[in-house]
Amino acid sequence: MELAVVGRIDPPLLTPAPYLIVGGFRIVELAALAFCDMGRVVIYVEDTVDLPHILEGCRFEIRKGIPLDVPKIHVGCIPHLLKSRNLACGESRLDFRGELLTAEPFTSIADLLENNIEVMKLAIGRLKELGIEIMKGDVGGVVRGDIYLRGKLYEYTYVEGPAVIGPSSAVLPFTYVRPGTTLYYDVKIRDEAKNAILDSYTRKQHSGYLGDTYIAAFVNLGAGTTVSNLKNTLGPIRPSYTSKTYKKLGPVFGEFVKTAIGTLVYGGKYIGPISHIYGIVDRDVPSLTIYKHGEFLPMDREKAKEYIRRNLAQFNRDDLYPFYTARLLEKSLL
């Protein structure tokens, strides 16, 4: 089985769109999961990055480059394949038998968050159908519902599924994990998270609330960092990166973002990769920016490269330095 995944999802991150996470797994993993019973799945993408994968029980391979003779599907249509492999989604059309499903592609990370719990239920259900054991980690706390567990739950934790706790990840003591939350790989979290997606090597080890929030890889949240996901007026949240509105939506944090202690971030905001933020953040913050007291200060690019190097070294992932520094200098992102 071969499939090419094309297109983009806004807002732009350093991570290529097929490697974004929804339903607890990377989109390329969902593609593999949808066709797992058809043998080895080969997935072609426009760009690759050597970030971890946590899906077990499916044989799949990711290749860079889009062949002309391979079926193509928009990246935002992949999660719908868990419902039907006979899919009409936007301009994408696949027919691998089954009842025809007509759907719209997810075009933004806000769409991924809005549909995250539903996709997670489908993904975990599919794993069960394939006979893949979902709980294989260390359970020291209380678990309610379905959890794909490959990490550790410390004592005095409460995890309500569906949720995904990936390898080397940990739910630290006195933490409440609510449905939809993903700690993808080597993620540490404390306090409370609801429908929050945290990509690899991210740290939230202190107090603070995360709700309906997407956090890319290598992010560190300082003590007391809290996000909003609901307006006081209960009105619609209008993120800048899509024309749609949402009742509940937290911010999107790009790779290598750092928050100072006591940082508060409004709902629907976009914090661009490699930015440092302080205090109350009530607006979008561009990439390579230091935001403090309402002022935007450009970050020196050579210093930014050094920050990336230090972050990667902390996790023994120096091999990713060429990828991230090359993406950092792309004008299309910045």
Secondary structure in CASP SS format (residue, H / E / C, confidence):
PFRMAT SS
TARGET T0000
AUTHOR 0000-0000-0000
METHOD secondary structure of the structure
MODEL  1
M C 1.00
E E 1.00
L E 1.00
A E 1.00
V E 1.00
V E 1.00
G C 1.00
R C 1.00
I C 1.00
D E 1.00
P C 1.00
P C 1.00
L C 1.00
L C 1.00
T C 1.00
P C 1.00
A H 1.00
P H 1.00
Y H 1.00
L C 1.00
I E 1.00
V E 1.00
G C 1.00
G C 1.00
F E 1.00
R E 1.00
I H 1.00
V H 1.00
E H 1.00
L H 1.00
A H 1.00
A H 1.00
L H 1.00
A H 1.00
F C 1.00
C H 1.00
D H 1.00
M H 1.00
G C 1.00
R C 1.00
V E 1.00
V E 1.00
I E 1.00
Y E 1.00
V E 1.00
E C 1.00
D C 1.00
T C 1.00
V C 1.00
D C 1.00
L C 1.00
P C 1.00
H C 1.00
I C 1.00
L C 1.00
E C 1.00
G C 1.00
C C 1.00
R C 1.00
F E 1.00
E E 1.00
I E 1.00
R E 1.00
K E 1.00
G C 1.00
I C 1.00
P C 1.00
L C 1.00
D C 1.00
V C 1.00
P C 1.00
K E 1.00
I E 1.00
H E 1.00
V H 1.00
G H 1.00
C H 1.00
I H 1.00
P H 1.00
H H 1.00
L H 1.00
L H 1.00
K C 1.00
S C 1.00
R C 1.00
N E 1.00
L E 1.00
A E 1.00
C E 1.00
G C 1.00
E C 1.00
S E 1.00
R E 1.00
L E 1.00
D E 1.00
F C 1.00
R C 1.00
G C 1.00
E C 1.00
L C 1.00
L E 1.00
T E 1.00
A E 1.00
E C 1.00
P C 1.00
F C 1.00
T C 1.00
S E 1.00
I H 1.00
A H 1.00
D H 1.00
L H 1.00
L H 1.00
E H 1.00
N C 1.00
N H 1.00
I H 1.00
E H 1.00
V H 1.00
M H 1.00
K H 1.00
L H 1.00
A H 1.00
I H 1.00
G H 1.00
R H 1.00
L H 1.00
K H 1.00
E H 1.00
L C 1.00
G C 1.00
I C 1.00
E C 1.00
I C 1.00
M E 1.00
K C 1.00
G C 1.00
D E 1.00
V E 1.00
G C 1.00
G C 1.00
V E 1.00
V E 1.00
R E 1.00
G C 1.00
D C 1.00
I E 1.00
Y E 1.00
L E 1.00
R C 1.00
G C 1.00
K E 1.00
L E 1.00
Y C 1.00
E C 1.00
Y C 1.00
T E 1.00
Y E 1.00
V E 1.00
E E 1.00
G C 1.00
P C 1.00
A E 1.00
V E 1.00
I E 1.00
G C 1.00
P C 1.00
S C 1.00
S C 1.00
A E 1.00
V E 1.00
L C 1.00
P C 1.00
F C 1.00
T E 1.00
Y E 1.00
V E 1.00
R C 1.00
P C 1.00
G C 1.00
T C 1.00
T E 1.00
L E 1.00
Y C 1.00
Y C 1.00
D C 1.00
V C 1.00
K E 1.00
I E 1.00
R C 1.00
D C 1.00
E E 1.00
A E 1.00
K E 1.00
N C 1.00
A C 1.00
I E 1.00
L E 1.00
D C 1.00
S C 1.00
Y C 1.00
T C 1.00
R E 1.00
K E 1.00
Q C 1.00
H C 1.00
S C 1.00
G C 1.00
Y E 1.00
L E 1.00
G E 1.00
D C 1.00
T C 1.00
Y E 1.00
I E 1.00
A C 1.00
A C 1.00
F C 1.00
V C 1.00
N E 1.00
L E 1.00
G C 1.00
A C 1.00
G C 1.00
T C 1.00
T E 1.00
V E 1.00
S C 1.00
N C 1.00
L C 1.00
K C 1.00
N C 1.00
T C 1.00
L C 1.00
G C 1.00
P C 1.00
I E 1.00
R C 1.00
P C 1.00
S C 1.00
Y C 1.00
T C 1.00
S C 1.00
K C 1.00
T C 1.00
Y E 1.00
K C 1.00
K C 1.00
L C 1.00
G C 1.00
P C 1.00
V E 1.00
F E 1.00
G C 1.00
E C 1.00
F C 1.00
V C 1.00
K E 1.00
T E 1.00
A C 1.00
I C 1.00
G C 1.00
T C 1.00
L E 1.00
V E 1.00
Y C 1.00
G C 1.00
G C 1.00
K C 1.00
Y E 1.00
I E 1.00
G C 1.00
P C 1.00
I C 1.00
S C 1.00
H E 1.00
I E 1.00
Y C 1.00
G C 1.00
I E 1.00
V E 1.00
D C 1.00
R C 1.00
D C 1.00
V E 1.00
P C 1.00
S C 1.00
L C 1.00
T E 1.00
I E 1.00
Y E 1.00
K E 1.00
H C 1.00
G C 1.00
E E 1.00
F E 1.00
L E 1.00
P E 1.00
M C 1.00
D C 1.00
R H 1.00
E H 1.00
K H 1.00
A H 1.00
K H 1.00
E H 1.00
Y H 1.00
I H 1.00
R H 1.00
R H 1.00
N H 1.00
L H 1.00
A H 1.00
Q H 1.00
F C 1.00
N C 1.00
R C 1.00
D H 1.00
D H 1.00
L H 1.00
Y H 1.00
P H 1.00
F H 1.00
Y H 1.00
T H 1.00
A H 1.00
R H 1.00
L H 1.00
L C 1.00
E C 1.00
K C 1.00
S C 1.00
L C 1.00
L C 1.00
END
